[in-house]
Amino acid sequence: MQFLSLLLSTLAVFLSREAVGLKLQANVGELFTYKVEPMLFNWTHQVISEQFRYRPSLKGYPDLPSWMRYMYSHEYHAGFLYGTPPESTAGKDVNLDVVALNRQNYETRRVVIQLFVVNKFPTPNIVQMKIDNLNWVHLMDPGRVENLRNIFRKDLWPNSKEDLSVVFMESAVNMGGRLPLRPQQREGVIVHVGSFAKFSPRLIELQEEVRPLYKLPTCNYKRTSVQKIFENVGFKLDWCAFRMVGVESPTEILYHSGKQGEQQATEEHRHQDRWMGIAREDVPVRNYIDEFAFSFAIPGMIFAVLIGMLSAVLCFQHEKFSDPHSEFFFANIFHICEESCTPSVPSDSGSDDGSESSLNSEYPMSSTVQMVQCSDSKPTQPITTLKSLKDPNFLLDNTSIRSQSPNNSFYQLDSSIYARPKPPPYKGGTLGRNGVDI
């Protein structure tokens, strides 16, 4: 087993090749890009898809410098190194170690890139923008970059013709953006171009035109006066991300500073080449008491208004509501109790007919009442009384309940008298609470 591992390691060393002496140059404050492809390792053809893999790093270290990024593009089948050198790297050599792997035969090759950083003053005036219809890899094409620079050189910023350059480029997703919902859509790319020339009047007018859009996170639907200029060369901008950073405001993208308004602190952070957090006393304090008071005040006011409206309706508007049936019931409820307590007064059928007619005239809203003629059980005292089957006094009358069955029962319908047979005599019993004989 040890012999096999030793043989494989010897074979890997024999197959690996190191090419030293590839020299490149980068400028301080300008975007540096380099394409890592199979030709760099003397590989000329690709048999399978995604055959080659690359791993760049700082020589002697496991990772790249903090200002440099490497990304692989499946669209171009190549890797790309890009970044903007800071002032701290001016006049220094940056040695990059790039290792390539051929996945077909597992051959590895190694190339060392010597990058020299030229000292240059960073551009003070920068235009920041976001292009929605491109990915980061599309700006690795020198033709697209030249078309973007020509827009500012010829139309928007003519004074920057001599020294206009791309100072920053990064994918919108890496800067905190979201991936598009559809995979076919582009992620977007953030680009900064800078120059030593002052901003032209047309650029200042464009900034004032899009200034009301700064409060929105994105607005790719907005059209401006220079929309056609960018669309003619294939660029669709998000105007909410369009900014102009001059000498008076430092560029927070290049130099991460906690106090951006202080020029001296910004210069110190540039030389240190590290991110500096804000001080504890500069952190804003959140007042929860005001927020709770505000969150309870609005619902409380709405609740008070609703209670006031409901009270006004119930207290001041109740006289306008009338219910004839309820008023009749409450007006005669005591009369019903009195009639149930007083004994029944004998009367003849004529008087009963008169009382029935008077009863019908007093209660015009009641339905047709079925009357029953009742007689006492004693033959010596013939007393007959008309009782309504719907009258509660009929059930509460102990005399009529415990008496025998009525001798004659008649009911009248359409001016015709119909006789009904005599029912069997009632048996004596106890009257329940609901008026039922049990």
Phi, psi and omega in degrees: 000318178293325179294323179293317178295321178295322179293320179293319179295321177294322179292323179293321177293324180291321182282332182286141180232140181244125178248112182250140176120001176284112185249135177231168182224141178224154181249146177293131178083003178240151182288128176253130179227145177209136182262124178260113185226171183298331180296336179295333181251019179064031171257124189254344183223160181229114185276311181250162179289141182053050185284326187250143175231145185232147177221098178270153177198163174290136186299124182087001181227158183277352185224173179277168173299159185295335183267357184245146180226144175240133177220143180258136181252119175286341179286319181260354181055046181206160176258158183225133171256130180208156179164169180246114181293135176279175182291336181292341180264007183296133178075015182243157175261135177246112181265122181250136180251115182246122179249130180246146180233128174267112186285349180282314180239008178058038174273138179243142177223156187226137179228137176252125180253125177260112183252121178256129183262119181272136180287134180202143178290134178291147182291132182280330184254123186229140174249121181256138181206163179233127180256120187276329188266017179227157170258171182298326184290337181289334177276002170281350176281120181299331179294317179294320179297321179292323176296321178294319179293326180292332177298317180282324181293320188264329187244304191270328186219071185295331182291345181267021184294331186277323189228018179292132182211160175275121186255347182200143176206132179201152177293143180295331178291320178290341178266010177108000179283172181258150175291145179294156181292322179261132179297338180286340181282157181275151182285329185098152182220142178257127185231140173237131174242142184222161180199163175275348181285153178288156179294138180284158177301329180290323176293323178294318177296322178294322178295320177293330179290322183262001182299321177297346181271358184294336181282350180264145180288323180206148180204068179286353178275346184285139177244140181241181182289340180252020183299317183294329181297318180282323182290333180294335179252010173092027179241128176242110188266150170264106190286348174290337181260010180277120181225155174234115182250118183257199182292326184286342180236123181289160180272110183286344180286321183276324185233107183279107183234145178284325180245094186283341182281347183262117184290325183292317179296325180295319179296322179294320180292330179294320181286328181284332178058050176209160181276131181247125179280165180280159181286160182294323180290343178273353179286127180293142180263131182268128181265104182282336181295314179296323181292319178293320179297320180291324181288333178267340184290314183295311176298325178296319178296318179296320179295320179295320179296318180294320177296319178297317178295319179293321177295320178297321180291318184283327186269325187252342183249009184288336180291338181281345179267125181227140178229106184300321182294318179293319179296320178295321181293312182290333179286334185246009182292326179285330177293326178295320179294320179295319181293327179288334181273327183281145178289155181285140182262127180293144179206155180278175182293330179293316177294325177296321177296321179292320178294324179295318179293321178292325178294321178293326179287328180286326182244078184288341185273350180285155180280181181297127185259130178272120184261142179235131180268122182246149178227150180287158183285337182280125181284338182288335181238083180288106178237125178240140181222136176271123179238142177272138177292338178267355181279124179296337179292338180293321179282332182276350181282106183293329181294315181286331181289317185273356178282174178288176179295143179300144181291314182230138177227127180229149168220148188245133180213122181057048176058028178232141181257126179244132179266140178244151181292158180285131177283164178295155182294148177286143174264145180298139182203189181253133179277123179280183181295324181272010178082022182254134180285119182243000000 
